[in-house]
Amino acid sequence: MGLKRWRSENSKGSMAAISVSLKLARRALRQNLLSTLVAVFTVSLSGGLFLGAWKTKQSVKLAFAHSAGGFDAVLGARGSQLQLVLNALFHLENSPGNLDWEQYETIRSHPGVSEAYPFALGDNYLGYRLVGTMPELFLNHQWKSGTNYQVRSPGRIFSESAKEALVGAEVARELGLQLGDRFHPYHGLEYNPDRKHNDIYLVVGILEPTGTPTDQVIWIPLRGVQTMEGHDPEEANSISGVLLNLKGSSGLALDVKYNKQGDRATLAWPVPAILSSFFNRFAWLERSVAALALLMALVGGLIILATLRSTMHERRREFAVLRCMGASRAVVTGSILWQSILLSAFGALGSWIIYFLLSMAVSSLIHLQIGVGMNLPMLDGMALLTGGGILMLGLVSAWFPARKLYRSSLQESLNPHG
C-alpha cells in the first residue's frame, strides 16, 4: 500500500508541476503577444509554403493526368508534342497547323488504333472555344475508365449534319446558356466582336460536369467548323488533329512512323510522359519556394529563440521567487519548454491553414482558367511530417535558453544585473 501511495502522490506531483509550467508558459505568451504572433506567423508561413510547393505540384500533375480525357495520344501537324497535347486535350495554345482528311482515315484504319476522333478548331463564342468533332466522341468514348459523357436531360448530342451545339457545363454556367438558345460564333480563338460569323447555332444539349477541360468548351459538328461562313473553302477537308487510343505497344511503331521517319505529322505519345516533361520545367520554381520556406523556418526558429530569451530576461526574478517558494528547476524550465511547444503547435496549425488556403486558391485558379479539377487538399503523411518538423524546430530553439535557466543559480536570477 505504501508503494501505491507513493506512486499516486508522485503522479499527482508531476501533474501539478506540468500544470504550473503550462500556466507560466501561457502567461508569458500573453505578455509577449506581439513577438508571439510574429513567431507563429513566420513559422506558419514557412510550413505553409513548403507544403504548398510540395503538394500543389503533385496535385496539379495528378489532376492534369486525370484530365487528359482518357486518350493515349494525339496526331497533329508537324511541331511540338507538348503544344499539340495542350492544344488538343486542354484547349490551350494555338493549333500548330492542319492535317488532311486522308491522314485521319489512315490512322483510323491502323490495326493498332482502337479509337480515333478528328477535331477542328478556329472559332469561339464570347471567348470560349468552339471545337468541331463527331458525335461518336460523346456516344462511345469513356473520358475516364468506365465513365461515358452524360448529357443533362432532356438535352441530346448534336447531329452530325446540323448547326447544333453541345455545351460544356462550365460554359453553360458562366454564360447562362440553356437548351434552345441560339448564338453566333466568332472567328478566331480570342473574342473579337467585329469577327462575328453569320451562322447561327442551336444549343441542343449541356454536358454534365466532368472536372476536365471538356467543361470549358462548346462542341459542334466537325463539318460546322470546316464549312463555316468566312473560312477558307480550300480547308474544308482539313482537321486540326486526331484524338487517339492505342492498342498494346502499337505506340512504338506509330512513333517511328510519324516522328522518326515521317515529316508531315507529329504523334504526341505517350500523353502522361509529355505532361511530366512539361511539369519538370518548373522544378526550379519548386526548389526556389522550398528554399524560401526553409529560410523562413530558420528565421522562425530564431524568432522563437529570441522570444524565449526575452522571456527569461524579463522574468528571471519571477522564476527566482518561484524557486524560493519551493518550485523546482524542472517547473521553471518546463515553462520555457511549454512556451516553445505552444508556439510550435500554433505554427504547425497555421501552416496547415495556409497550405489549405494556398491549395484552394491554386485549385480555383486552375479550374477557372483551364477547367482542370483538383482534389481538395488533405492532411497526409507529408503534412503530418511537416507539423512534426515544426515541433522539433521549436524544441531545438528552446534547448539553449532552457539549459541556461536550468543551470542558473538563485543568486544569478536575483541579481538585477544578471
C-alpha positions in Angstrom: 0.0 0.0 0.0 2.9 2.3 0.8 4.3 1.9 -2.8 0.9 2.6 -4.4 0.5 5.7 -2.2 4.0 6.9 -3.1 3.3 6.4 -6.8 0.0 8.2 -6.5 1.5 11.1 -4.7 4.4 11.2 -7.2 2.0 11.2 -10.1 -0.1 14.0 -8.6 3.1 16.0 -8.0 4.2 15.5 -11.6 0.8 16.6 -12.9 0.8 19.7 -10.7 4.3 20.6 -11.9 3.2 20.3 -15.5 0.1 22.3 -14.8 2.1 25.1 -13.2 4.7 25.1 -16.1 1.9 25.3 -18.6 0.2 28.2 -16.8 3.5 30.1 -16.7 4.0 29.5 -20.4 0.6 30.8 -21.3 1.1 33.9 -19.2 4.5 34.5 -21.0 2.8 34.2 -24.4 0.2 36.7 -23.5 2.7 39.2 -22.0 4.8 38.9 -25.2 1.8 38.9 -27.6 3.4 40.8 -30.5 6.6 38.6 -30.6 4.3 35.5 -30.2 2.2 36.5 -33.2 5.3 37.3 -35.3 6.9 33.9 -34.4 3.7 32.0 -35.1 3.1 33.8 -38.4 6.6 33.2 -39.6 6.6 29.6 -38.8 3.1 29.1 -40.2 4.1 30.8 -43.5 7.3 28.7 -43.8 5.4 25.5 -43.3 2.5 26.5 -45.5 4.9 27.5 -48.3 6.8 24.3 -48.0 3.7 22.1 -48.1 2.2 24.2 -50.9 5.3 23.8 -53.1 5.5 20.1 -52.4 1.8 19.2 -52.6 0.5 21.6 -55.1 2.9 20.4 -57.8 1.9 16.8 -57.1 -1.8 17.6 -57.1 -1.7 19.7 -60.3 0.4 17.0 -62.1 -2.1 14.3 -61.0 -5.1 16.5 -62.0 -3.7 17.1 -65.4 -3.0 13.4 -65.9 -6.6 12.6 -64.9 -8.0 15.4 -67.1 -6.5 14.1 -70.4 -9.9 12.9 -71.4 -8.9 9.2 -71.5 -6.7 9.5 -74.5 -3.3 7.9 -75.1 -2.0 10.1 -77.9 -2.8 12.9 -80.3 -1.9 13.1 -84.0 -1.4 16.6 -85.3 0.5 18.9 -87.7 4.3 18.8 -87.6 5.6 20.6 -84.5 5.9 20.4 -80.7 4.4 17.4 -79.0 3.7 19.4 -75.9 1.9 22.2 -77.8 -0.2 19.5 -79.5 -1.3 17.9 -76.2 -2.0 21.3 -74.6 -4.0 22.4 -77.6 -6.0 19.2 -78.2 -6.7 18.0 -74.7 -6.5 21.1 -72.6 -7.6 23.7 -75.2 -4.6 25.9 -74.6 -2.1 27.3 -77.0 -2.7 27.7 -80.8 -3.0 24.8 -83.2 0.3 24.0 -84.9 -1.4 23.5 -88.2 -3.8 21.3 -90.0 -3.9 17.7 -91.3 -5.5 16.4 -94.4 -8.6 14.2 -94.1 -6.7 11.3 -95.6 -4.3 11.3 -92.7 -7.3 10.8 -90.4 -8.5 7.9 -92.4 -5.1 6.4 -92.5 -4.6 6.5 -88.7 -8.2 5.4 -88.1 -7.6 2.2 -90.1 -4.4 1.3 -88.4 -4.7 -2.0 -86.6 -3.0 -0.6 -83.5 -5.6 2.1 -83.1 -8.7 1.4 -81.0 -10.3 4.9 -81.1 -9.8 7.9 -83.4 -11.8 11.1 -83.2 -11.0 14.0 -85.5 -11.3 17.6 -84.2 -11.1 21.1 -85.7 -10.5 24.4 -84.1 -10.7 28.1 -85.1 -13.7 29.8 -83.6 -15.1 30.9 -80.2 -18.2 32.3 -78.6 -17.5 35.1 -76.1 -14.0 33.8 -75.5 -14.9 30.1 -75.1 -13.6 27.8 -77.8 -15.7 26.0 -80.3 -14.4 22.5 -81.1 -15.8 20.6 -84.0 -15.8 16.8 -83.7 -18.0 13.8 -84.3 -21.0 12.7 -82.2 -19.3 9.4 -81.6 -16.9 11.0 -79.2 -19.8 11.6 -76.8 -21.6 8.4 -77.6 -18.8 5.8 -77.4 -15.7 7.3 -75.7 -15.1 6.8 -71.9 -13.5 10.0 -70.7 -12.3 8.0 -67.7 -12.4 4.3 -67.1 -16.0 3.1 -67.1 -17.5 6.5 -67.5 -19.1 7.9 -70.6 -20.1 11.5 -71.2 -23.6 12.3 -69.9 -26.0 15.0 -71.2 -28.4 16.7 -68.9 -32.0 15.7 -69.5 -33.8 16.5 -71.8 -30.9 17.5 -73.9 -29.1 15.4 -76.5 -25.9 15.2 -78.5 -25.7 17.3 -81.7 -26.4 15.9 -85.1 -23.5 15.5 -87.5 -25.1 17.5 -90.3 -27.0 20.2 -88.3 -25.9 23.6 -86.9 -26.3 22.4 -83.3 -24.1 22.7 -80.2 -23.3 20.7 -77.1 -22.2 23.0 -74.3 -19.7 22.2 -71.6 -21.0 22.5 -68.0 -18.7 25.4 -67.1 -19.5 27.4 -70.2 -23.2 26.9 -69.6 -22.8 28.1 -66.0 -20.7 31.2 -66.9 -22.7 32.3 -69.9 -26.1 31.2 -68.8 -26.7 29.1 -71.9 -29.8 26.9 -71.9 -31.5 24.4 -74.2 -33.0 26.2 -77.1 -30.6 29.2 -77.0 -29.1 30.3 -80.3 -25.7 32.1 -80.8 -23.4 33.4 -83.5 -19.8 32.0 -83.4 -16.9 34.4 -83.7 -13.8 33.8 -85.8 -10.5 33.1 -84.1 -9.7 31.7 -80.7 -9.9 35.1 -79.0 -13.2 37.0 -78.8 -13.5 40.0 -81.2 -17.0 41.4 -81.7 -16.0 42.6 -85.2 -15.4 39.0 -86.4 -18.9 37.5 -85.9 -20.0 34.7 -88.3 -23.4 34.8 -89.9 -24.0 31.1 -88.9 -26.4 30.5 -86.1 -26.1 27.5 -83.8 -28.8 26.0 -81.6 -28.0 24.6 -78.1 -29.4 21.1 -78.0 -27.5 19.7 -75.0 -25.5 20.6 -71.9 -22.9 18.1 -70.6 -22.8 17.0 -67.0 -19.7 18.3 -65.2 -16.6 16.2 -65.6 -14.0 18.4 -63.8 -11.9 18.3 -67.0 -11.3 20.9 -69.8 -14.3 19.4 -71.6 -16.4 21.6 -69.4 -14.8 24.7 -70.9 -15.7 24.1 -74.5 -18.7 24.4 -76.9 -18.8 21.3 -79.1 -20.3 21.5 -82.6 -20.2 19.1 -85.6 -16.9 18.8 -87.4 -18.4 19.9 -90.7 -19.7 23.0 -89.0 -16.1 24.2 -88.4 -14.9 23.1 -91.7 -17.6 24.8 -93.8 -18.4 27.8 -91.6 -19.0 31.0 -93.4 -15.8 33.0 -93.7 -13.5 30.0 -93.6 -11.2 29.2 -96.4 -13.1 26.7 -98.7 -9.8 25.0 -99.5 -9.6 23.9 -95.9 -13.0 22.3 -95.9 -11.4 18.8 -95.7 -8.8 19.7 -93.1 -8.7 19.0 -89.4 -6.7 20.2 -86.5 -5.8 16.8 -85.3 -7.0 13.3 -84.1 -7.6 12.1 -80.6 -6.3 8.5 -80.2 -6.4 5.5 -78.1 -3.9 2.8 -79.0 -3.7 -0.9 -78.5 -0.8 -2.6 -76.7 2.6 -1.5 -77.9 1.5 0.0 -81.2 2.6 3.4 -79.9 6.2 2.5 -80.6 5.6 1.6 -84.2 3.5 4.7 -84.7 6.1 6.9 -83.0 8.7 5.6 -85.5 6.3 6.1 -88.5 5.3 9.7 -87.7 8.1 11.1 -85.6 11.2 9.3 -86.7 10.6 8.6 -90.4 7.7 10.9 -91.4 7.8 14.7 -91.9 4.1 15.6 -92.4 2.6 15.0 -88.9 3.6 14.6 -85.2 2.3 11.9 -82.9 2.2 13.1 -79.3 2.6 9.9 -77.4 2.5 8.9 -74.6 0.5 11.7 -73.1 1.5 11.2 -69.4 5.2 11.3 -70.3 4.7 14.6 -72.3 2.9 16.2 -69.4 5.6 15.0 -67.0 8.2 16.7 -69.1 6.1 19.9 -69.0 6.0 19.9 -65.2 9.7 19.2 -65.0 10.3 22.6 -66.5 9.0 24.1 -63.3 11.2 22.1 -60.9 13.4 25.2 -60.4 10.3 27.1 -59.1 9.5 24.3 -56.6 13.1 24.3 -55.4 13.1 28.1 -55.0 9.9 28.1 -53.0 11.2 25.2 -50.8 14.4 27.0 -50.2 12.5 30.2 -49.3 10.3 28.1 -46.9 13.4 26.6 -45.2 14.9 30.1 -44.9 11.7 31.3 -43.3 11.7 28.3 -41.0 15.2 29.2 -39.8 14.0 32.8 -39.2 11.0 31.4 -37.3 13.3 29.3 -35.2 15.5 32.3 -34.4 12.4 34.4 -33.5 11.2 31.6 -31.1 14.7 31.6 -29.6 14.7 35.4 -29.2 11.2 35.3 -27.7 12.3 32.7 -25.1 15.5 34.6 -24.2 13.4 37.7 -23.8 11.0 35.9 -21.5 13.9 34.6 -19.4 15.4 38.0 -19.1 12.2 39.8 -18.2 11.0 37.1 -15.8 14.2 35.8 -14.2 13.3 37.4 -10.8 9.9 35.8 -11.0 11.4 32.5 -11.6 13.8 33.0 -8.7 10.9 33.9 -6.4 9.0 30.7 -7.5 12.1 28.6 -6.7 12.4 30.3 -3.3 8.7 29.3 -2.7 9.5 25.7 -3.5 9.2 25.4 -7.2 11.7 23.0 -8.7 14.1 23.8 -11.5 12.0 21.4 -13.7 8.9 23.6 -13.2 10.5 26.8 -14.3 12.5 25.1 -17.0 9.3 23.3 -18.2 7.6 26.7 -18.6 10.2 27.6 -21.3 9.7 24.2 -23.0 5.9 24.6 -22.9 6.2 28.1 -24.3 8.2 26.7 -27.2 5.8 23.8 -27.7 2.8 26.1 -27.8 4.5 28.4 -30.3 5.4 25.5 -32.5 2.0 23.9 -32.2 0.3 27.1 -33.2 2.8 27.4 -36.1 2.1 23.8 -37.2 -1.7 24.5 -37.2 -1.1 27.8 -39.0 1.0 26.1 -41.7 -1.9 23.6 -42.4 -4.3 26.5 -42.6 -2.0 28.4 -45.0 -1.5 25.2 -47.0 -5.3 24.7 -47.3 -5.8 28.3 -48.4 -3.0 28.2 -51.0 -4.2 24.9 -52.3 -7.8 26.1 -52.6 -6.6 29.3 -54.4 -4.4 27.5 -56.9 -7.2 24.9 -57.4 -9.8 27.6 -58.1 -7.4 29.5 -60.4 -6.5 26.4 -62.5 -10.1 25.3 -62.7 -11.2 28.8 -63.8 -8.5 29.2 -66.4 -8.1 25.6 -67.8 -11.0 23.6 -66.5 -8.8 21.1 -64.7 -10.3 20.0 -61.4 -8.0 19.2 -58.5 -8.7 17.1 -55.4 -9.3 19.0 -52.2 -6.1 19.3 -50.0 -5.9 16.8 -47.2 -3.7 16.1 -44.2 -1.5 13.2 -45.4 1.9 11.9 -44.3 3.8 14.8 -45.6 1.6 17.3 -43.9 1.9 15.5 -40.6 5.7 15.2 -41.1 5.9 18.9 -41.7 3.9 19.6 -38.5 6.3 17.2 -36.6 9.3 19.0 -38.1 7.9 22.4 -36.8 7.5 21.0 -33.3 11.1 19.7 -33.4 12.3 23.1 -34.6 10.6 24.7 -31.5 12.2 22.2 -29.1 15.6 22.8 -30.7 15.1 26.5 -30.3 14.1 26.1 -26.7 17.1 23.9 -25.8 19.7 26.7 -25.2 17.5 29.0 -23.1 16.0 26.0 -21.1 19.5 24.7 -20.5 20.7 28.0 -19.3 17.7 28.5 -17.0 18.1 25.0 -15.5 21.8 25.6 -14.7 21.3 29.1 -13.3 21.5 29.6 -9.5 19.2 31.6 -7.4 21.9 34.2 -6.8 22.2 34.8 -10.6 18.5 35.0 -11.0 18.0 37.5 -8.2 20.9 39.7 -9.4 19.3 42.7 -11.2 22.3 43.0 -13.5 22.5 39.3 -14.3 
